[in-house]
Amino acid sequence: FKRGFGILAYGASLILEPTCNIIEFPSGECAGTKNRFEGLTYGVAEKAWNAMPPVAVKRCEFIDNFRSVIMTNQYGAVITKNTFNMPGSGFIPYGIYLEGSTGYQVEENEFFTPFTQSVTRGIIVQNSGSGGDEIYNNEFHEIGFGIQPNGWVQAHSNEGLQIKCNNFTNNISSYHIAVTSGDIGAPPGQCIG
């Protein structure tokens, strides 16, 4: 049972964002055609051996992919304003998987399934670094686990993984944030303002 890859990259610069034929006012962001990844096993997989070129996945649509975005050994990845509509069955579906990465921004993404599923995960973080990692202001609807940090995901300081201002609504069936192994060190942060 194979559904394939949308993009598979090894140590390459990868910038995915909408075409910029229309500018939104007042934000100044591009409002053109979005990148769409649908019906795949893996939407976008970027695997690096060390922190190399920039990687950004912005304002893309991920629909019915078992594993939408995978980042391995990345420094400074930006994953913002994407929509993840995950399937309710198959492998353990997830929206974003970050392994051995640090200095990343995961912000203002939306994760959901067509109905509540206990196996789906929004964001999985495995063995993160201490480079100012941030999971901020994301929306999670009708999934099993919102955020699942595993392994060593933070140095014991405020410079590691910060989980801030995320919204968990509509029947999260298992856990909003589930630390299933390892240690996230210092408190994950507060929503201020």
N, C-alpha and C positions, 0 to 999 in steps of 0.2 A: 504494500500500500504506500505508494510514493506520490507526493504532491509537489515536490520540487522546491527550489529556492527562487526568490525574487532577485536578490543581489547577494553574492558571496564575494567578499573582498578580503585579501590578506595584506595588511600593512599599507593600505592605500588611503589617500585622502578621499573622503566621501562626504559630500554636501548634498543633502536632499531637501529641497524646499519648493514651494509653488513657483510656477512661471510668474514673471513680474509684469504682466500686461495691464494690471489694474492695481492702483494703490488705494488702500483703505484710508479713510479720513476719520478721526484725527491720528490714528496709530502710526500711519506711514508704512504699514506692513503690506507685503504683496498679497493680493487677493485673487490671483490667477488660478489656473488649473493645478490641483493638488496631485501629488504622486499617490497612486492607489495600488495596494498589494492585496490580492484577494484569492482565497482558496488554496493557499500554499502551506507546506509544512513549515518553511522558514521564510519570513518576509525579507528581512535585512540581517545579514550576519557579517560582522567586521571582526576579524581576528588578527591581532598584532602580536609581535614578539616583544616589543617594547613600545614606549610612548613615542609615536611617530607623528604622522600628519593629522590635521584636525578632522574630526568626525562630527557631523551635525545631521540630525533627522528632525525636520521642522514641518509642522502642519501637513503631515501625511495621513492617509486613511489606511488602516489595516483591518480587513474584513475577513472573518472566517479562516484565519491562519492559526495553525497549532502553536507556533512560536514566532511572534512578530518581529522583535528586535533583539539581537544578541550582540553584545559588545564584550570582547575578551582582551584583557591587558591594554586598555585604553587610558589615556590621560587627557582630561579636558573635554570629553564627549558632551555634546549638547543634544538633549532629546526633549523637545518642547512642542506643545500645542498640537499633539497628534490625537487621533481617535483610534481606539482599539476595541473592535467588536469581535469578541472571541467566541469560538465554538463551545458548545456545552459538553462535548464528548471527544473521544479519541485519546491521544496522548494526554499528559497533564498540560493543558493549554496555558500559555502565559503571554502577557503583553511585552514586557521588557525583562531581559536577563543580563545583568552586569557581573562579569567574573574577573577578579584580579585587576579591577579598574579603580581609578581615583581621579579627583578633581572634576567630577562630572556634575552636570546640572540636568535634573529630570523634573520638568516644571510644566504645569498647566495642561497635562494630558488627561484624557478621559478613557476609562476602562469599563466595559460592560459585556454581559452576555445576554442572549435573548430571554433567558430565564435563569433563576438562581441555581448555581452549580457549586458544589463543595470542592471540586477538584481544580477549578480555575485559579490562577494567580495573576494579579496585576503586575507587580514588580518583584523580581527575585534579585537579591544582591548576595554574591558569593565572594568571600575573601576580599573585601574592599580595602582601600588604602586610607591614608590620613590626610589627603590633599584637599580638604574643603568640599567633600561630597555632599550634594544636597538633593533631597527629594521633597519638592515644595509645591503646594497648591494644586494637587492632582485630585481628580474625581473618580471614585470607585463605586460602581453600582452592580448589585446582583451577582457577585462573584464569591468564591470561597475564601480566598486570602487576599487582602489588599496589598500589603507589603510584607515580604518574607526575607529578612536578612539572615544569612547563614555564615558559619565559620567566623573568622576574625574580620569584623567589619568596621573596626574603629580603633585608633590609638586612644589611650585614656586621656583625652583632651577634648576641647571644643572644636578641633580642626578636622575631625573625622566625619563620619556620616551624620548628617542632620536631617531628621524627618520632621517637616514643619507644615502646618496649615493645610493638611490634606483632608478631604471630605469623604466619608464612608457612609453611603446611604442605600436604601432599598434592599434590605435583606442580604447583607453580607452573611453568608451561611456559616463560616467558621471563625475567622479572626480578622480584625482590621489590620493589626501588625502582629506577626508571629515570628519570634526569634526561635527557630527550630533547632539550631545548634550554634555553639560558639558564644561570642560575647560582643555586645555593641558598645561596651565601655561606658562613657559618660552619657547622661540623659540625652535623648534624641532631639531635644530642642523644644521651643515653645512658639506658639503663634502669637505674635504681638501686633496689635493694631487691628 
